[in-house]
Each structure stands twice: as structure tokens, then as C-alpha cells.
Amino acid sequence: MVRRIHEAYAGLSDGERLIADAILDSPAELAVLSGSELAGLAQVSNATVSRFFRRLGYASFDAARQDARRMRATGSPLYTGASQKQGADPLSVVAAQEIALIDATLSRLNPIAVKEIGAAIAEAPRIRTLGYRNSHFLAQYITAQLAQMRPGVAPLLLPGQTRSEGIAALEEGNLAIVIGLRRRPSGFMKTIEAISARGARIVLIADQTIREAPAFATWTLDCVVDTPQFADSYAGAMSVLRLLIVEANRALSERGQKHLERVEELREQLDELE
């Protein structure tokens, strides 16, 4: 839609340019506004709004709004977020949203699945983690935490490696923890299929936009990431990861404690921490 607006901009009337400017200033608003509300925002008539979207190639305003809602559902930063009300305390707004996301995410979890994943983390001979784009730092987090409790934990893809090289090292009984929150790269599904074909069990941590990949995962944990503000929130996903870490620590029991003691002893010898 944004591309269509830019392509048509030079030929728009003054009133249509007001609509174009209002949308380009905040594309996310189009997903939630009515035609009359957009007309009021741009200070034009409803007829001008209808004419504007027909000029862009849409059958109606509703068709354009559905387009914006589809983009919002994919997590496009252009179509997420909404204008904050004047006078609203941003700290209170964000705090309330993060609490709601954590609650919504944790309430979706199956306690039996969480316990099974904890046991799988304790038992797997080798654990590999994977996450692309914003999911990458979440994968790094769980890698670092699990590596303190047991050996054999590492990223699936090392710097400079291709996917094939990393996946080929997996064997039957290994565990792959894959973070796949929305805005996944185009090859994500093929990666999941290839990991599954190696006989590795998969823990897939994703959001509601995931399709097909759960069919290849042993467990799929659903995280809520959408907020009314700009950018997705990963507070719920972080809570899920921490819960898995706590459960894994419980499952590893004394074995995990002994490994952590060895790590801490080496830290002191190498003087790694303040």
C-alpha cells in the first residue's frame, strides 16, 4: 500500500494528498480506523476517501483496510503500533502491556509439555539452538543459560557456516530448540523440515502466525508478541524461555549442579567476572 501511495502521489488532488500524508505519517492507523475516522483525520470528505483508494487500485476502503490488517498480522513494523493518547504515561502503558503479554503467553502453555521439554533438555546427548533476526538474541539467551547447566549445548549455525553444515551434524535423539517468532526468513520452513529429517526432536517457540512448521515439531509453544505500540514485545517469549530453563534445572538435578560448580570454579581460575 505504501508503495502504491508513493507511485500515485504526483497525480493526487490536494484532498487526496491529505489522506496520503495521514497514512504515510502512521500506516498502522489504517488497520484500526473507519473510513469516516480517516476522513476526519485528513479533514476531507468520505467521498474523497473512497475516490483515493479506488485510485490506488482497491475496490473500496474496506479492501485497503484488510490489506493493512494482513500486514499488521505479519508483524510489519510499518503496520504495527498506534498513536498514543495525549497525556498517557508511557511507562504505565508499556508496563501494563508487558504484564498482559506475559499473562496471555503463560496461560497458553501446557504444563505437561513444559515438563516433557525440561526432561528432553536433560536427556538429549546434544542440544542445538536456532533463531533468526529478532529471534536470534532469544536463542542466544537460552543457549547461554543451558550451557551453564550441562555440556553439549551450542548454536546450530556457527559464524560462517551454511545451514546444511549445521543441520548435517544433528543425529537421532538430538534436541533442536528453534525460536521462530514472526517476520521469519523465507527459508524457515525448509530449515525445520531438514532438522526433522535428521531425527532430532524440535522445540518450536513461535507466535500465532506460524503455519506448517508445528507439524514437524515435537512441541510447539505459542507466544503472544503483538502490542498496540510500535514493535513486537518479547516479554512473553522471555518468560517461556526462563520457565524452560527452570524446568531443565529441576530435571538435571544433581548432575546440573555439578556441571555448574565446574563452570564456576573455572570462572574463578580464569578471573572472568567482577
VENHUBEL-V229534 format. One record per backbone hydrogen bond with DSSP energy under -0.5 kcal/mol. NH is the residue of the N-H (numbers start at 1). CO is the residue of the C=O. If there is no record, write none. Layout:
nh=NH co=CO
nh=NH co=CO
This chain:
nh=5 co=1
nh=6 co=2
nh=7 co=3
nh=8 co=4
nh=9 co=5
nh=11 co=8
nh=12 co=9
nh=17 co=13
nh=18 co=14
nh=19 co=15
nh=20 co=16
nh=21 co=17
nh=22 co=18
nh=23 co=19
nh=24 co=20
nh=25 co=21
nh=26 co=22
nh=29 co=26
nh=30 co=27
nh=31 co=28
nh=32 co=29
nh=33 co=29
nh=38 co=34
nh=39 co=35
nh=40 co=36
nh=41 co=37
nh=42 co=38
nh=43 co=39
nh=44 co=39
nh=49 co=45
nh=50 co=46
nh=51 co=47
nh=52 co=48
nh=53 co=49
nh=54 co=50
nh=55 co=51
nh=56 co=52
nh=57 co=54
nh=58 co=53
nh=64 co=60
nh=65 co=61
nh=66 co=62
nh=67 co=63
nh=68 co=64
nh=69 co=65
nh=70 co=66
nh=71 co=67
nh=72 co=68
nh=73 co=69
nh=74 co=70
nh=75 co=71
nh=75 co=72
nh=76 co=71
nh=79 co=76
nh=81 co=227
nh=82 co=228
nh=88 co=85
nh=90 co=88
nh=93 co=89
nh=94 co=90
nh=95 co=91
nh=96 co=92
nh=97 co=93
nh=98 co=94
nh=99 co=95
nh=100 co=96
nh=101 co=97
nh=102 co=98
nh=103 co=99
nh=104 co=100
nh=105 co=101
nh=106 co=102
nh=107 co=103
nh=108 co=105
nh=109 co=106
nh=111 co=109
nh=114 co=110
nh=115 co=111
nh=116 co=112
nh=117 co=113
nh=118 co=114
nh=119 co=115
nh=120 co=116
nh=121 co=117
nh=122 co=118
nh=123 co=119
nh=124 co=120
nh=127 co=152
nh=128 co=175
nh=129 co=154
nh=130 co=177
nh=132 co=179
nh=135 co=132
nh=136 co=133
nh=137 co=133
nh=138 co=134
nh=139 co=135
nh=140 co=136
nh=141 co=137
nh=142 co=138
nh=143 co=139
nh=144 co=140
nh=145 co=141
nh=146 co=142
nh=147 co=143
nh=148 co=144
nh=148 co=145
nh=149 co=146
nh=150 co=146
nh=154 co=127
nh=156 co=129
nh=158 co=156
nh=161 co=158
nh=166 co=162
nh=167 co=163
nh=168 co=164
nh=169 co=165
nh=169 co=166
nh=170 co=167
nh=173 co=199
nh=174 co=171
nh=175 co=126
nh=176 co=201
nh=177 co=128
nh=177 co=175
nh=178 co=176
nh=178 co=203
nh=179 co=130
nh=179 co=177
nh=180 co=178
nh=180 co=205
nh=188 co=185
nh=191 co=187
nh=192 co=188
nh=193 co=189
nh=194 co=190
nh=195 co=191
nh=196 co=192
nh=197 co=193
nh=198 co=194
nh=198 co=195
nh=199 co=196
nh=200 co=195
nh=201 co=174
nh=203 co=176
nh=204 co=202
nh=204 co=219
nh=205 co=178
nh=205 co=203
nh=206 co=204
nh=206 co=221
nh=207 co=180
nh=210 co=207
nh=213 co=211
nh=215 co=212
nh=216 co=213
nh=217 co=213
nh=217 co=214
nh=218 co=202
nh=219 co=202
nh=221 co=204
nh=222 co=220
nh=223 co=206
nh=223 co=221
nh=225 co=223
nh=233 co=225
nh=238 co=234
nh=239 co=235
nh=240 co=236
nh=241 co=237
nh=242 co=238
nh=243 co=239
nh=244 co=240
nh=245 co=241
nh=246 co=242
nh=247 co=243
nh=248 co=244
nh=249 co=245
nh=250 co=246
nh=251 co=247
nh=252 co=248
nh=253 co=249
nh=255 co=252
nh=256 co=252
nh=257 co=253
nh=258 co=254
nh=259 co=255
nh=260 co=256
nh=261 co=257
nh=262 co=258
nh=263 co=259
nh=264 co=260
nh=265 co=261
nh=266 co=262
nh=267 co=263
nh=268 co=264
nh=269 co=265
nh=270 co=266
nh=271 co=267
nh=272 co=267
